[in-house]
Amino acid sequence: MPDPARLLRALFDRAVEVADPMQSLGPRLPARPRSGRVVVVGAGKASARMAEAVEAEWGPCEGLVITRYGHARPCAGVEIVEAAHPVPDAAGVAATERMLALLAGLGEDDFALALISGGASALLCAPAEGVTLADKQAVTEALLASGAPIGQMNVVRKHLSRVKGGQLAAAAHPARMHALLISDVPGDRPGDIGSGPTVGEATTAADAAAILARWGIDPPPSVQTALARGSGVVAPGDARLSRAVTAIFAAPAQSLAAAAEHARVAGCDVEVLGDALEGEAREVAAAQARLALERAADGRARPLVLLSGGELTVTRRGDGSGGPNAEFALALALALDGADRIHAIACDTDGVDGAADVAGACVGPDTLGRAAAAGLDPRAALERNDAHGFFGALGDQVVTGPTLTNVNDFRAILVLPG
């Protein structure tokens, strides 16, 4: 019989390991051009690690990459700038302006390599004309608290930007651009990864305004004016994108497959529930708890692992600290209500759940009992969105530090035989 906590952590670690750019990027990297200027640009929580992987293959490169505070890596040529995530800051704005200027200096014989991963939507920040950073921050914070799915959030971000929605690639034209992406979005749509800075965008500013209205967000006047005016996103088929190629080299499905194989080698049966799950974290948790309880009642002879990925959301109602993975874990524990033989882990593969430097949390049959003994109220913690506070008090947080990759949420539920 496997040790539940050790097995679940090993599955998560394996999912992260196979998405590490030092392992996964090299085989997808094109040959370094032998003529013309070569520039490396990028943004995201994994982008510095991606630049490190590029230089391991190509040697020192000219370029500029923006990553989250604490996620920098040593590079010989590419400059690494740290900025804020998930709400942009002045450091990200200044670095993005420098990146656009760097690309604007390229000519037809030059080559730009773009490295994009999750987090680029905040880190790559050039507010639309007339929109201040403060107003952009206000809209971002409202979207994060609204429970809106990532695809809709990114539509708004694109139309309030001078770099997203194909505009990064357009800035490099007429140079060639090759973009390599790590997917952190359900469905692996390139336009949703980092808000699609290298691919064309078919939505309109009116679509963005409608999304804000749908989620009850009243934007600042400058944002209303910018959306009424229209945005600079680049339409699919635009000539400025004709020399840009975009490819995904790491995605959630690969990490789930690696974790599934590890579980099978450990003697477990596996059900993969999907790599693109979306929805409110507590609602998905309730559904997966019901499934786990059904499987536990099957009278099985072997352990079973239920695996899933995707990006869940949290509608913020309280003032606590807790991202979607910790909230999923807390809601799961409540729904399981101490059920015997069921253990789980829920973590973000970048090591950052929401805005906290915590990957996620583990739960087991004793979670609620230990909480009661410690004087903790799990239901009250869930209602005020304080899952991180709850699991921190129990000592059940998963803290990895920056993993230097990002293929979104990882969830594993282990059902032991009776």
C-alpha positions as CSV (number, residue, x, y, z in Angstrom):
1,M,0.0,0.0,0.0
2,P,1.6,3.3,-1.0
3,D,2.2,6.1,1.6
4,P,-0.6,8.6,0.5
5,A,1.2,11.8,1.2
6,R,4.5,10.7,-0.3
7,L,2.8,9.3,-3.4
8,L,0.7,12.4,-4.0
9,R,3.7,14.7,-3.7
10,A,5.7,12.5,-6.0
11,L,2.9,12.7,-8.7
12,F,2.9,16.5,-8.4
13,D,6.7,16.7,-8.6
14,R,6.7,14.5,-11.7
15,A,4.2,16.7,-13.4
16,V,6.4,19.7,-12.7
17,E,9.6,17.9,-13.8
18,V,8.5,17.0,-17.3
19,A,7.4,20.7,-17.9
20,D,10.8,22.1,-16.9
21,P,12.1,24.1,-19.9
22,M,15.6,22.7,-19.3
23,Q,14.1,19.3,-20.3
24,S,11.3,20.2,-22.7
25,L,12.4,23.3,-24.7
26,G,15.6,22.1,-26.4
27,P,14.0,19.6,-28.8
28,R,11.6,22.4,-30.0
29,L,14.2,25.1,-30.4
30,P,15.0,26.0,-34.0
31,A,18.5,26.3,-35.2
32,R,20.1,29.6,-34.4
33,P,20.2,31.9,-37.5
34,R,23.7,32.3,-38.8
35,S,23.2,35.8,-40.2
36,G,21.3,38.9,-39.1
37,R,20.6,40.1,-35.6
38,V,19.2,37.6,-33.1
39,V,17.1,38.9,-30.2
40,V,15.4,36.9,-27.4
41,V,12.3,38.4,-25.7
42,G,9.7,37.0,-23.5
43,A,7.5,37.2,-20.4
44,G,6.0,34.8,-17.9
45,K,6.7,33.0,-14.6
46,A,8.7,30.4,-16.6
47,S,10.3,32.8,-19.1
48,A,13.6,33.3,-17.3
49,R,14.1,29.5,-17.1
50,M,13.1,29.3,-20.8
51,A,15.9,31.9,-21.6
52,E,18.3,29.9,-19.6
53,A,17.4,26.8,-21.6
54,V,17.8,28.7,-24.9
55,E,21.3,29.9,-23.9
56,A,22.2,26.3,-22.9
57,E,21.6,25.4,-26.5
58,W,22.6,28.6,-28.4
59,G,25.1,30.3,-26.1
60,P,24.8,33.9,-24.9
61,C,22.0,35.9,-26.6
62,E,21.0,39.5,-26.8
63,G,17.5,40.1,-25.4
64,L,15.1,41.0,-22.6
65,V,12.8,38.7,-20.6
66,I,10.3,39.7,-17.8
67,T,9.5,37.3,-15.0
68,R,7.8,37.4,-11.6
69,Y,9.7,38.6,-8.6
70,G,11.8,35.8,-7.3
71,H,11.7,33.8,-10.5
72,A,14.9,35.1,-12.2
73,R,17.6,32.8,-13.5
74,P,21.3,33.4,-14.4
75,C,21.7,34.2,-18.1
76,A,24.9,35.2,-19.9
77,G,23.4,37.6,-22.4
78,V,19.6,37.9,-22.0
79,E,18.7,40.5,-19.5
80,I,16.2,39.3,-16.9
81,V,13.8,41.8,-15.3
82,E,11.5,41.0,-12.4
83,A,8.1,42.6,-12.1
84,A,4.8,42.0,-10.3
85,H,2.2,39.3,-10.9
86,P,-0.8,38.9,-10.9
87,V,-1.4,42.7,-10.8
88,P,1.1,44.6,-13.0
89,D,3.5,47.3,-11.7
90,A,5.7,50.1,-12.9
91,A,8.7,47.7,-13.3
92,G,6.7,45.6,-15.8
93,V,5.6,48.6,-17.7
94,A,9.1,50.0,-18.0
95,A,10.5,46.7,-19.2
96,T,7.8,46.2,-21.7
97,E,8.4,49.6,-23.3
98,R,12.1,48.7,-23.6
99,M,11.1,45.4,-25.2
100,L,8.9,47.1,-27.8
101,A,11.8,49.5,-28.6
102,L,14.2,46.6,-29.0
103,L,11.9,44.8,-31.4
104,A,11.2,48.0,-33.4
105,G,14.9,48.2,-34.2
106,L,14.9,44.9,-36.1
107,G,15.0,44.6,-39.9
108,E,13.9,42.1,-42.5
109,D,17.1,40.0,-42.1
110,D,16.8,39.7,-38.3
111,F,15.2,37.1,-36.0
112,A,13.3,37.4,-32.8
113,L,12.7,34.4,-30.5
114,A,9.7,35.0,-28.2
115,L,9.4,33.0,-24.9
116,I,5.9,33.1,-23.5
117,S,4.4,31.4,-20.4
118,G,1.6,31.9,-17.9
119,G,1.9,35.1,-16.1
120,A,2.8,37.1,-19.2
121,S,-0.6,38.8,-19.1
122,A,0.5,40.7,-16.0
123,L,4.2,40.9,-16.6
124,L,4.0,42.1,-20.2
125,C,2.2,45.4,-19.6
126,A,1.8,48.4,-21.9
127,P,-1.5,50.1,-21.2
128,A,-3.5,51.4,-24.1
129,E,-3.3,55.1,-24.9
130,G,-4.9,57.2,-22.2
131,V,-5.1,54.3,-19.7
132,T,-3.0,54.7,-16.6
133,L,-1.2,51.9,-14.8
134,A,-3.4,52.6,-11.8
135,D,-6.5,52.1,-13.9
136,K,-5.1,48.9,-15.5
137,Q,-4.4,47.6,-12.0
138,A,-7.9,48.4,-10.8
139,V,-9.5,46.5,-13.7
140,T,-7.1,43.5,-13.2
141,E,-7.9,43.3,-9.5
142,A,-11.6,43.4,-10.2
143,L,-11.3,40.7,-12.8
144,L,-9.3,38.5,-10.5
145,A,-12.0,38.8,-7.8
146,S,-14.9,38.4,-10.1
147,G,-14.6,34.6,-10.8
148,A,-14.4,35.3,-14.6
149,P,-12.7,32.5,-16.5
150,I,-9.2,33.1,-17.8
151,G,-10.2,33.4,-21.5
152,Q,-12.6,36.2,-20.8
153,M,-10.2,38.0,-18.5
154,N,-7.6,37.9,-21.2
155,V,-10.0,39.4,-23.8
156,V,-10.2,42.4,-21.6
157,R,-6.5,42.5,-21.1
158,K,-5.8,42.4,-24.8
159,H,-8.0,45.3,-25.7
160,L,-6.4,47.5,-22.9
161,S,-2.9,46.8,-24.2
162,R,-0.3,47.9,-26.8
163,V,1.5,44.5,-26.6
164,K,-1.0,41.7,-26.4
165,G,-3.3,40.3,-29.0
166,G,-0.5,39.9,-31.7
167,Q,1.0,43.3,-31.0
168,L,4.4,42.0,-29.8
169,A,4.8,40.1,-33.1
170,A,3.7,43.1,-35.1
171,A,6.3,45.2,-33.3
172,A,9.0,42.9,-34.6
173,H,7.8,43.0,-38.2
174,P,9.5,42.7,-40.8
175,A,11.9,40.5,-38.8
176,R,11.1,36.8,-38.5
177,M,9.6,35.8,-35.1
178,H,9.5,32.3,-33.7
179,A,7.4,32.1,-30.5
180,L,7.7,29.1,-28.1
181,L,4.9,28.8,-25.5
182,I,4.2,26.9,-22.3
183,S,0.5,26.5,-22.0
184,D,-1.2,27.2,-18.7
185,V,-4.8,27.6,-20.1
186,P,-7.6,25.1,-20.6
187,G,-7.7,24.0,-24.2
188,D,-4.1,25.2,-25.0
189,R,-5.3,28.1,-27.1
190,P,-2.2,30.2,-28.0
191,G,-4.4,33.4,-27.9
192,D,-5.1,32.8,-24.2
193,I,-1.5,32.1,-23.2
194,G,-0.2,35.3,-21.9
195,S,-3.0,37.0,-23.7
196,G,-1.6,36.0,-27.1
197,P,1.2,38.6,-27.8
198,T,2.3,36.7,-30.9
199,V,-1.0,35.6,-32.5
200,G,-3.9,37.4,-34.2
201,E,-7.0,38.3,-32.3
202,A,-10.6,38.1,-33.6
203,T,-12.4,39.7,-30.7
204,T,-13.3,43.4,-30.5
205,A,-13.1,46.1,-27.9
206,A,-16.9,45.9,-27.7
207,D,-16.5,42.3,-26.6
208,A,-14.2,43.3,-23.9
209,A,-16.7,46.0,-22.6
210,A,-19.4,43.3,-22.6
211,I,-17.3,41.0,-20.5
212,L,-16.7,43.7,-17.9
213,A,-20.5,44.3,-17.8
214,R,-21.2,40.6,-17.6
215,W,-19.1,40.3,-14.5
216,G,-20.4,43.4,-12.8
217,I,-17.2,45.4,-13.2
218,D,-17.6,49.2,-13.5
219,P,-14.3,50.3,-15.1
220,P,-12.6,53.7,-14.7
221,P,-13.5,56.4,-17.2
222,S,-10.2,56.0,-19.1
223,V,-10.9,52.3,-19.7
224,Q,-14.4,53.1,-20.9
225,T,-13.0,55.7,-23.3
226,A,-10.3,53.3,-24.6
227,L,-12.7,50.5,-25.3
228,A,-15.2,52.8,-27.0
229,R,-12.4,54.0,-29.2
230,G,-11.3,50.5,-30.2
231,S,-8.0,48.8,-29.6
232,G,-4.8,48.0,-31.5
233,V,-5.0,44.2,-31.4
234,V,-3.8,42.6,-34.7
235,A,-6.4,40.7,-36.7
236,P,-5.6,37.1,-37.8
237,G,-4.2,37.3,-41.3
238,D,-2.6,40.7,-40.8
239,A,0.5,41.1,-42.9
240,R,2.6,42.0,-39.9
241,L,2.0,38.4,-38.6
242,S,3.1,36.8,-41.8
243,R,6.6,36.0,-40.6
244,A,5.6,34.9,-37.1
245,V,5.4,31.3,-36.1
246,T,3.9,30.2,-32.7
247,A,4.3,26.8,-31.2
248,I,3.4,25.2,-27.8
249,F,6.2,22.9,-26.4
250,A,4.8,22.1,-23.0
251,A,1.2,21.7,-21.9
252,P,-0.9,20.3,-19.0
253,A,-1.7,17.0,-20.9
254,Q,2.0,16.0,-21.0
255,S,2.3,16.6,-17.2
256,L,-0.8,14.6,-16.4
257,A,0.3,11.7,-18.6
258,A,3.7,11.6,-16.8
259,A,2.0,11.7,-13.4
260,A,-0.4,8.9,-14.5
261,E,2.5,6.7,-15.6
262,H,4.2,7.3,-12.3
263,A,1.0,6.3,-10.5
264,R,0.7,3.1,-12.5
265,V,4.3,2.1,-11.8
266,A,3.5,2.6,-8.1
267,G,0.7,0.0,-8.5
268,C,-2.3,2.3,-8.9
269,D,-5.2,2.4,-11.3
270,V,-5.7,5.9,-12.9
271,E,-8.6,7.9,-14.2
272,V,-7.7,11.2,-16.0
273,L,-10.7,13.5,-15.6
274,G,-9.3,16.0,-18.1
275,D,-6.6,18.6,-18.5
276,A,-8.9,21.5,-19.2
277,L,-11.3,21.7,-16.3
278,E,-12.7,25.1,-15.5
279,G,-15.3,26.4,-13.1
280,E,-15.6,27.7,-9.5
281,A,-13.0,25.8,-7.3
282,R,-15.5,24.8,-4.6
283,E,-18.0,23.5,-7.1
284,V,-15.5,21.4,-8.9
285,A,-14.3,20.1,-5.6
286,A,-17.8,19.0,-4.6
287,A,-18.2,17.2,-7.9
288,Q,-14.9,15.4,-7.6
289,A,-15.6,14.5,-3.9
290,R,-18.8,12.8,-5.1
291,L,-16.9,10.8,-7.7
292,A,-14.2,9.8,-5.2
293,L,-16.8,8.6,-2.7
294,E,-18.5,6.5,-5.5
295,R,-15.1,5.0,-6.4
296,A,-14.4,4.3,-2.7
297,A,-17.7,2.3,-2.5
298,D,-16.8,0.1,-5.5
299,G,-14.9,-2.5,-3.3
300,R,-11.8,-2.1,-5.4
301,A,-8.6,-4.2,-4.8
302,R,-6.1,-1.6,-6.0
303,P,-5.5,2.1,-5.2
304,L,-7.1,4.5,-7.6
305,V,-5.8,8.0,-8.6
306,L,-8.1,10.6,-10.1
307,L,-6.1,13.2,-12.0
308,S,-7.2,16.5,-13.4
309,G,-5.8,19.8,-14.6
310,G,-7.1,23.1,-16.0
311,E,-7.7,26.4,-14.3
312,L,-10.3,26.9,-11.7
313,T,-11.5,30.3,-10.4
314,V,-12.5,31.8,-7.1
315,T,-15.2,34.4,-6.7
316,R,-13.8,36.5,-3.9
317,R,-16.3,37.1,-1.1
318,G,-14.1,37.5,1.9
319,D,-10.7,39.1,2.8
320,G,-8.8,35.9,3.4
321,S,-5.7,34.5,1.6
322,G,-6.4,31.5,-0.7
323,G,-6.0,30.7,-4.4
324,P,-8.0,28.2,-6.4
325,N,-6.0,25.2,-5.5
326,A,-6.1,25.7,-1.8
327,E,-9.8,26.6,-2.0
328,F,-10.4,23.4,-4.0
329,A,-8.6,21.4,-1.3
330,L,-10.6,23.0,1.5
331,A,-13.9,22.5,-0.3
332,L,-12.9,18.9,-1.1
333,A,-12.2,18.2,2.6
334,L,-15.5,19.6,3.6
335,A,-17.4,17.6,0.9
336,L,-15.6,14.3,1.9
337,D,-16.4,15.0,5.6
338,G,-13.6,12.8,6.9
339,A,-14.3,9.9,4.6
340,D,-11.8,7.0,5.2
341,R,-9.2,6.1,2.6
342,I,-9.4,9.3,0.5
343,H,-6.4,11.6,0.2
344,A,-5.7,14.5,-2.2
345,I,-3.3,17.2,-3.3
346,A,-4.1,20.3,-5.3
347,C,-1.3,22.6,-6.4
348,D,-0.4,25.1,-9.1
349,T,2.6,23.9,-11.1
350,D,4.3,27.3,-11.0
351,G,4.4,27.1,-7.2
352,V,2.1,30.2,-6.8
353,D,-1.5,29.6,-6.0
354,G,-3.4,32.9,-6.6
355,A,-1.2,35.7,-5.3
356,A,0.4,33.5,-2.5
357,D,3.9,32.0,-2.7
358,V,2.3,28.6,-1.9
359,A,1.7,25.9,-4.4
360,G,-1.4,24.5,-2.8
361,A,-2.3,22.0,-0.1
362,C,-2.9,18.3,0.9
363,V,-5.9,16.8,2.6
364,G,-6.7,13.5,4.1
365,P,-9.3,11.7,6.3
366,D,-7.9,13.4,9.4
367,T,-8.0,17.0,8.0
368,L,-11.2,18.1,9.6
369,G,-10.5,16.2,12.9
370,R,-7.2,17.9,13.3
371,A,-8.8,21.3,12.4
372,A,-11.4,20.8,15.1
373,A,-8.7,19.9,17.7
374,A,-6.8,23.1,16.7
375,G,-9.9,25.3,17.0
376,L,-10.1,25.9,13.3
377,D,-13.5,26.4,11.5
378,P,-13.0,25.1,7.9
379,R,-16.4,26.3,6.7
380,A,-15.8,29.8,8.0
381,A,-12.4,29.8,6.3
382,L,-13.9,28.8,3.0
383,E,-16.6,31.5,3.2
384,R,-13.9,34.2,3.7
385,N,-11.7,32.7,1.0
386,D,-9.0,31.9,3.6
387,A,-7.9,28.4,2.5
388,H,-4.2,29.4,2.7
389,G,-4.6,30.5,6.3
390,F,-6.5,27.3,7.2
391,F,-3.9,25.0,5.7
392,G,-1.0,27.1,7.0
393,A,-2.3,26.7,10.5
394,L,-2.6,22.9,10.0
395,G,0.9,22.6,8.4
396,D,-0.6,21.1,5.3
397,Q,0.5,23.7,2.7
398,V,2.7,22.6,-0.2
399,V,5.5,25.1,-0.5
400,T,7.9,24.6,-3.4
401,G,9.3,28.0,-4.2
402,P,9.4,29.0,-7.9
403,T,9.2,25.8,-10.0
404,L,10.3,27.8,-13.1
405,T,7.5,26.3,-15.2
406,N,3.8,26.7,-15.4
407,V,1.3,24.2,-16.9
408,N,-1.5,25.2,-14.6
409,D,-3.4,23.4,-11.8
410,F,-2.6,19.9,-10.8
411,R,-5.0,17.8,-8.8
412,A,-4.7,14.2,-7.7
413,I,-7.2,12.3,-5.5
414,L,-6.0,9.0,-4.1
415,V,-8.7,6.4,-3.2
416,L,-7.2,3.5,-1.2
417,P,-8.9,0.0,-1.3
418,G,-11.0,-1.1,1.6
